[in-house]
Amino acid sequence: MSDFTLNTVARLQVAKQTAGDAMVTGMRRAVERFRREQTGQDVLEYSGLIVFVAIVIGLLFTIKVPENVGTAVANAFNAVFQPHHTYTAPSPLTVSTTANGG
């Protein structure tokens, strides 16, 4: 091989390695930047979701939905598994519209 050919092959290999390293470095930087930008957003979204679920659960207990659902389920099971039990529908939910709750 001539010196020119060896020189050209060596330069091509170095250029190939340099381009590969630059590409990997660029991808790593892009991934790190994406991670940094998303970290705060994830925490905020999860916190908002937890607050929303807590509010919904609080509202359900405020209007006594668990008690009414529990009564309805118990009556339904009793009607199915006890031979002489009649199904009793739960009382309807009442929501007070006055300020003092009465």
Secondary structure as a PSIPRED ss2 file (coil, helix, strand):
# PSIPRED VFORMAT (PSIPRED V4.0)

   1 M C   1.000  0.000  0.000
   2 S C   1.000  0.000  0.000
   3 D H   0.000  1.000  0.000
   4 F H   0.000  1.000  0.000
   5 T H   0.000  1.000  0.000
   6 L H   0.000  1.000  0.000
   7 N H   0.000  1.000  0.000
   8 T H   0.000  1.000  0.000
   9 V H   0.000  1.000  0.000
  10 A H   0.000  1.000  0.000
  11 R H   0.000  1.000  0.000
  12 L H   0.000  1.000  0.000
  13 Q H   0.000  1.000  0.000
  14 V H   0.000  1.000  0.000
  15 A H   0.000  1.000  0.000
  16 K H   0.000  1.000  0.000
  17 Q H   0.000  1.000  0.000
  18 T H   0.000  1.000  0.000
  19 A H   0.000  1.000  0.000
  20 G H   0.000  1.000  0.000
  21 D H   0.000  1.000  0.000
  22 A H   0.000  1.000  0.000
  23 M H   0.000  1.000  0.000
  24 V H   0.000  1.000  0.000
  25 T H   0.000  1.000  0.000
  26 G H   0.000  1.000  0.000
  27 M H   0.000  1.000  0.000
  28 R H   0.000  1.000  0.000
  29 R H   0.000  1.000  0.000
  30 A H   0.000  1.000  0.000
  31 V H   0.000  1.000  0.000
  32 E H   0.000  1.000  0.000
  33 R H   0.000  1.000  0.000
  34 F H   0.000  1.000  0.000
  35 R H   0.000  1.000  0.000
  36 R H   0.000  1.000  0.000
  37 E H   0.000  1.000  0.000
  38 Q H   0.000  1.000  0.000
  39 T H   0.000  1.000  0.000
  40 G H   0.000  1.000  0.000
  41 Q H   0.000  1.000  0.000
  42 D H   0.000  1.000  0.000
  43 V H   0.000  1.000  0.000
  44 L H   0.000  1.000  0.000
  45 E H   0.000  1.000  0.000
  46 Y H   0.000  1.000  0.000
  47 S H   0.000  1.000  0.000
  48 G H   0.000  1.000  0.000
  49 L H   0.000  1.000  0.000
  50 I H   0.000  1.000  0.000
  51 V H   0.000  1.000  0.000
  52 F H   0.000  1.000  0.000
  53 V H   0.000  1.000  0.000
  54 A H   0.000  1.000  0.000
  55 I H   0.000  1.000  0.000
  56 V H   0.000  1.000  0.000
  57 I H   0.000  1.000  0.000
  58 G H   0.000  1.000  0.000
  59 L H   0.000  1.000  0.000
  60 L H   0.000  1.000  0.000
  61 F H   0.000  1.000  0.000
  62 T H   0.000  1.000  0.000
  63 I C   1.000  0.000  0.000
  64 K C   1.000  0.000  0.000
  65 V H   0.000  1.000  0.000
  66 P H   0.000  1.000  0.000
  67 E H   0.000  1.000  0.000
  68 N H   0.000  1.000  0.000
  69 V H   0.000  1.000  0.000
  70 G H   0.000  1.000  0.000
  71 T H   0.000  1.000  0.000
  72 A H   0.000  1.000  0.000
  73 V H   0.000  1.000  0.000
  74 A H   0.000  1.000  0.000
  75 N H   0.000  1.000  0.000
  76 A H   0.000  1.000  0.000
  77 F H   0.000  1.000  0.000
  78 N H   0.000  1.000  0.000
  79 A H   0.000  1.000  0.000
  80 V H   0.000  1.000  0.000
  81 F H   0.000  1.000  0.000
  82 Q C   1.000  0.000  0.000
  83 P C   1.000  0.000  0.000
  84 H C   1.000  0.000  0.000
  85 H C   1.000  0.000  0.000
  86 T C   1.000  0.000  0.000
  87 Y C   1.000  0.000  0.000
  88 T C   1.000  0.000  0.000
  89 A C   1.000  0.000  0.000
  90 P C   1.000  0.000  0.000
  91 S C   1.000  0.000  0.000
  92 P C   1.000  0.000  0.000
  93 L C   1.000  0.000  0.000
  94 T C   1.000  0.000  0.000
  95 V C   1.000  0.000  0.000
  96 S C   1.000  0.000  0.000
  97 T C   1.000  0.000  0.000
  98 T C   1.000  0.000  0.000
  99 A C   1.000  0.000  0.000
 100 N C   1.000  0.000  0.000
 101 G C   1.000  0.000  0.000
 102 G C   1.000  0.000  0.000
